């Protein structure tokens, strides 16, 4: 699913990482850990096709099969959950969009607030909406950057259920114990 | 057909965001009406048509710049460019959707601005209105491209005027002279260029 050789990323004179090899087979689970600023987010952005590496070779699945959740839920705050998911469902070409959106809103406990502006929702609810956006197109590869951010116990249970159903996953986290049992590979930035 | 539907959905989203936030259009309206009011009292009596048209075009270009600085606020502040770029739609559809929305805001501002200009100065003829309509297409297309480039840059607030104002000089020349063919040619060139270049701009963003 993911095969990277000699991956490097620089921002100007600053080297984020270099000579990095990453292998994630289909149905694999890569756990990425490390302190702030060590390059976790940069790597995940590269794996989500949001950024290009400075050097190295990289094999990734097509863009339409990747679901990415960054530090932000990546939804419009002035739109409602329903409007956000309908928009992204259209952009992803999701078939039977209405049903899929409704099912995800129900699953993540957002059906009751589907007509409320995202800006009025709690940060945890926004994160759950981010999960809905990520899952809309049933991606083969999930790339999640600090997915436990702002989640309460119910939100964490929903995240666990999401990961139970997921195929290939890359997670960057400061809480590796939560994902330890799932991890098939680990990458620790110094 | 999917391309058109994606662009329309993105344009609708921008219009909806503006209807909810009510930030861009009121600022544009206030600016352009205030500018005409100032020009009206600043200009000596008996000023010629060409000078008045020059003021009209200056006000319109700066009003457009005001709108363009707000065009990518959600994408910048909420990292929504990532979400849009991740989607497997044609990236130029993002440009087209935003351009249509910017065009709609410009047209809405001009619905008030042009009658205000006519009231303050020497009236308005059909040729000037046609020139404004043609200029809007060029302003929206090139301004959206530069707006996206500015989002990726560090000195965002500085970058957009630095890129946009030089590109708007031909629009002012064509507008003041009411050279409709020149404005149409500008539109044809810059619509195609902006459409084709947007993919590379967001790839670097």
Interface residues (C-beta under 8 A of the other chain):
Chain A: X48 X49 X50 X52 X62 X63 X64 X66 X68 X70 X71 X72 X74 X75 X76 X77 X78 X79 X83 X87 X88 X90 X91 X92 X93 X117 X133
Chain B: X2 X5 X6 X9 X10 X13 X16 X17 X20 X21 X74 X78 X79 X80 X82 X83 X84 X85 X86 X87 X88 X89 X203
